[in-house]
Amino acid sequence: MIRWMFAILVLAALAAGTAFGQAKQHAGHDASPPREEQKAGDLEELKGLNMQSIQKEGKVQEITPGTVQISPERQQLIGVRFGTVERRTLQKVTRTAGRIDYDEKRIGTVAPKISGWIEDLYVDFTGQFVRQGEPLLTIYSPELVSTQEEYLLALKARLDWSKSPFAEVSESGKLLAESARRRLKFWDISDAQIETLEKTREPMNTLTLYSPFTGYVLKKMITRGQFVEAGMALYTIADLSVVWLIADIYEYELPSIRLGQKAAIEMAIYPGEKFTGKLIYIYPYLDPQTRTAKVRFELANPHDKLKPEMFANVEISVLLGDRLAIPEGAVIDTGVRKVVIVDRGSGYFEPREVKQGAKAGEVFEVIDGLKAGERVVTSANFLIDSESKLKEAVGGVGHQH
């Protein structure tokens, strides 16, 4: 009996020990380490992290004032499009309209230096083409006849006085003949005509006027039989081998205009054909109504295709060099400043003020505010949620994290 009771007590003791060990083991699994050990573990974990790695893991998002976040679905719905800030060779193109005009340096007036009556009129209508040296008209002048007779007498006196034994007499004959010859030259009588007069010894009744250069008759102010005074304008002749083109340039485009620049010129009457002009003058004043300045181009016109008063389209290209640029649609002009929306990634969009330079085609030069490689919103629909939210994004207050 006593033996059985001892065996029961041993078994009970063993069971109690097993239960106590299991409870202790479970308690060991659920217990937390001391606070000091937890802090040390956290510090070890943070040692390998900096702000850049935290941002990459998405644990911290740096947000500047006015930044908004839009989901990809919402971006697709409102049609957000992007462009890239990049360096490129910019070429600014200025387009305007112009009008063909006469080259004022190539317009001349024909006027006689003696008085008389028009006898023969070889060029007798406006617009007639004449070449340099061609006869225009003849003038009968009694004064011309008497001067020729004086010259013939001077020639005879020079010949007679040359036989005199006195040197002064011989020299006087020469001076008299030279004086009469100069008088004929002053009246535009050519050397050939004077030589003919010396050979024939017969005065010419009329004086022939010749065209001083090649061109078209713009004005004819005489008729056959008319009496003309010395210095009276008889013809106006224009040489059209070179013409001018007068164009208007807006005030804000003048800084990029320089003398010597080339322009491509097109005429509606000659489709597909281009002419080249050279900028030779910028007028020193502006039109107060249109706020434009006139500029003058010089064009070669060897085949007389370009006629005064024709209208033309002018294109002036200016190479600006290597510049930082963004698409034209990326710029919001508030009237006070220029703003672009920069893609910060993860759906965040930041409004940023920029300093804009020249416009070159469909891009703008960026002087300050952006870096190469950044993405900007170019779609007209980047007004994200509403007008009020855009205003908050452009002029928001505060700094969010």
Order of alpha helices (4+ residues) and beta strands (2+ residues): alpha-alpha-alpha-beta-alpha-beta-beta-beta-beta-beta-beta-alpha-alpha-alpha-beta-beta-beta-beta-beta-beta-beta-beta-beta-beta-beta-beta-beta-beta-alpha
